[in-house]
Amino acid sequence: MIELVLTAAGTQRVRFAISPLEEVLGAVQTLLGVRGHPAHLPWVSGAPALDVPELAAVLSARHYITEFLSPPPAGPETTAEAQLRAVRATPPHQVALELAMVDADLSGLPADPAAARDLLADQLETVWHTLLAPQWPRLRELLAADIAHRTRVLGEGGVATMLSELHPRVRLTGTSLLVDVRSRERLEIDSRGLLLIPAVFAWPNVGVVTVPPWQISLLYPARGVASLWTSVQDAPEPLTEVLGRTRALLLTTLDQPTATTDLARRHGLAPATVSAHLTALRGAGLLASERRGHRVLYRRTDLGDALLVGKL
């Protein structure tokens, strides 16, 4: 059990972030069979072969796979490129410390920590471009939707309600956040606060970053993974007759808050076209929108849900 004590300073800085490299690590572990949601099977069956033996060795561990290979992101807009720069800047002594904690055979890695770090960073970059970058718009859309949902819960019910809904192994008791994992630690969240990172490939696990000097972070499975690799549902014919094909398709798609550019990419439409249709649907009360950083996310309203299922 890990106990994270929510100090007065730490409670004021609970925030969310997206970690592209955490998805790289999770994707490789899914291919290795270390973890994996059944919903990922369609993706696994079509994934290309990878030649990253040293990275695979690290990620074959069952209990600890390092922190420096997925440094805590700055926020929801963090890029893989920024994280890769941080990996390559990790001090050799930190690399040596964390690699020594990995419960796997790492004899194939260079003995020099700096050389091992650079080799692993190169392999991370290869996996990113080969495996994750082509799918990133879809993955990022799901992660942004999870953050939007948690943020609404935070605003409506407060920190305690939001934290209690993250994962069955996470519970808030008094001023402590208890995480039911194999490790045994008690840590106070410092003035940097608690970083919450949703992850597509995390299921069924929850993880905690506790190794100094990294910010204390909680990684949890993002919502909506079960439908991630399924094809987009066709709009019901009666709805298409009323709204038109494109507006009906957009309304049907918006089970999770989504940005205009992501919808355009998913359906092969021009962003301006999508924007015009979303504006019309919002004007009719079928969609609501909210700003998240530089992105505006759209979601169905209760009225939109009712229209979709034919209850109007």
N, C-alpha and C positions, 0 to 999 in steps of 0.2 A: 504494500500500500504506500502510495506517495501522498503526503499531506502538504498542500500548498496553502500557507497562511496568508489570507488576504489582509494585508496591512492597510492602514488608512490611505497611504500614498499609492499603494499598488492597486487598490480598488478603483481609484479614479482614472486608471489608465488600462482598462480592459479594451482591447481593440482586435480587429480581424485583419488577416492578411492572406494572400494567395502565394503559394510556393511552387513555381514550375518544376524546380529540381526535386521537390518532394514527390511530385507525380512521376518523375523519371525513376526515382528509386523504387517507388511502389509498383510501377509498370514492370520493371525488371524482376522484382520479387514475385510478381504475379506470374510472369513467364517461367520463373524457376519453380513455381509451385509452393513457395513459402507462405504466400497469402493469396487470397482471391475470392471475390464475390462471384457466384454463378452467373450473374448478369454480364460478366466480362468474357464469357466463353466465346461469343461471336467475334470479339476483338482478338482474343488469343489465337483463334483458328486462322486468322488472316494476317497475323503479325509477321514481319520479315525476320529472318534469322540474324542474330547479332554475334559479332566476334569481339567480346569484351571480357575475356576470362578473369582478369584481375578484379574488375568491378563486380563481376558475378560472384567471385569468391567472397568478397566483403559482404555482399547482399545475401549470401546463403546463410548468414548467421541467423539464429533464432531469437536472440534477445537484444543484441546491440549492434548497430550498423554505422556508427559515427554520427556526429552532428555536422562536421565541417563539410561533408558532401552535400548537405542541404542547409546552408546557413539561413537563420531566421530572416524572412523577407521584411522589407521596410513597410510594405502595405499591400493593398489589393492590386496595385499596378506594377508590382515588381516583375522584371523580365528575367528570362533564363540567362540572358547575356550578362546582366548585372550580378546574378548569383554566381555564374561561372567565374567572373572576375574576383568575387569574394573568395571562392574556393581556392583559386590560384594564389591569393594573397594570404592564405592561412599560414601563420608562423610554423616552421617545421616542428618545434617542440609540442605544439598543440596537435599536429598531425600524429606525431609519435605517441602521445598520450592516448588519443582516441583509438588509433589502430590497435594499441595494446589491449584495449578493452573488448575488441570484437571477438566473439566466440565462434571463430571459424579458422580454417587453415589458410594463412596469408603468406605462406612460404614463397609463393610466386611473385610477390611484390618486391621491388627494389629495397635494399636495406636502408638506403638514404631516405629519410622522411620527405625531403623536398622532391626527390625524384619520384617517389611513390605518389605524392600529392599531384604532381603534374601529369603523371600517367593516368591516374584516376579521373582527373579533370578532363583530359582529352577523351577518355571513354564516355564520360558523362555527356560531353558535347556531341559525340557521335550518336549516342542513344537519343538525345534530344532531337537532333535533326532527322534521324531515320525513323524514329518511333512516335515521338510525341508532337513535334511541331505541326505535322499535317493535321492532327486531331485537336490541336490546342484551342481553336475557336469554340468547338463543341464542349471541351472540358472546362474552359474558362467560363463559358455561359452557365454551366451547372454550378460551378463554385461561386460565381457572383450571385446566382439566385439563392444559394444557401446563406450567404452573408446577408443578403437583403432580408430574408426571412428572420434570421437570428436578430438582426438589428431592429426589426419591427417588434419582436418579442421583448427585446431589451427595453424599447421605448414604452411598451404597453405594460409589462410586468416587472421590470427592473432586472438587476444583475442576477439575483437569486433564481428567478424564474428561468431566465435564459440559460444559465449554467446548468440547471437541473435537467434541461431537455437535450443536452448535447449528446449523451451516450449513457447506456445502462450502467456502465462502470464508473460513472462520474456522479458524485453527489456533494451537495453543499451542507455542511454541518457547522452551525454557528458561523465563525469567521474563517473556517478552513474548507478548502476544496479537496475532497478525497478522491483519489484516482486508483481504482483497484487493478494494479499491475504487479508484476513479479518483484520489482524493486522495493526497497524499504528506505524511504527518505522523508525528512521533514524540512521544508524550505520556506523562508519568508519571501514573498514577492516584493522585490525592491521597487524603487521609484520608476523604473522602466515599465512596470506594469506587467500584465499577463497578456501574452499574444496567443490568439486563437486561430488555428489554421485548419480549415476544412480540406479534406483530401479525397479524391475520387477513388484511389486504389487502397485506401486505409482499411476498409472493412475486412474482418470484423473487429479490428483492433483499435485501441486508443493509445496514443503515445505521449510522453512528456519529455521535453528537452530540459535537462537539469544540470548538464555539465558546464561549469564556468569556462570561458567568460560569456557564453551565449545567454541571451535573454530567455527567461523561463517561458516555455511555449507548450501549448496543449494542441495535439493533432487529433482530429476526430473525423469519422466518415461523413462525407457530405450527403445531403438529402438528394433523392432523385436518381441514384445510381441505377436502380432497377430498370429504368427506361432509357438509359444513356445510349445504348447501341441499337435500339429498335428504330425502325424506319418511322418517318413522320406520318402520323395518321391522316388519312384523307378526310376532308371536311364532309359532314353529312350533306346529302343532296338537297334536302329542304332548306338547310342553312345557306347553301350556295345559291339557290334560287332567290333567296331574300337579299343577301348581302353582296352577291357576286363571288366568283371563285377565289380571288386573291384575299379579299377581306375575310371570307369564311375560313380560308386556310390559316391566315394569321391568328384569328380568334381561336381556332382549334389548337394551334401550336402552343399558345401561351399558357401552358400549365404552370410554368415557372417564370418569374420576372426575367425579361430578356431585352437586350439592346437592339436598336434598329439595325446596326451593321451586322450583328450576329444573325438576325432574321433574314437579312438580305443575302448573306452568304449561304445560309442553310437552304433557301428556296431558289437561289439563282436569280434574284431580282435586283434591280437598281436600288441603292439606299434611298434615293429621293422618292421612288415609287412607294417603297415600304413606309417611309415617313408620312407620306400623304394619306395612305390608308390607315395608319395607326392614329393619326390626328382625327380622322373622321370617326373611327371607332371610339376613341376617347370622348369626342364631342357627343356621341350618342349614349355615353354612360356605360359602354360595354368594356372599356379598359380604363385603368388608372396608371399613372406614371409617377416615378420618383427618381430623384437624382442621386447617383452613387459615384462620388468623385467626379470624373469628367464624363461619365456615362449616364444616360437616362434609360431606366429600365421600365418596361411596360408589363402589366399583368392584367388578367381578367378580373373584373369586378363580380360581385354576387349576381348582378343583372346579366353579365356576360355568361357566367356559369349556367344560369337558369335558361338563357336562350340556347346555349349549346346542347343541353340535355332535353330541350323541348318542353320545359315546364312553364313557359309563358302562354 
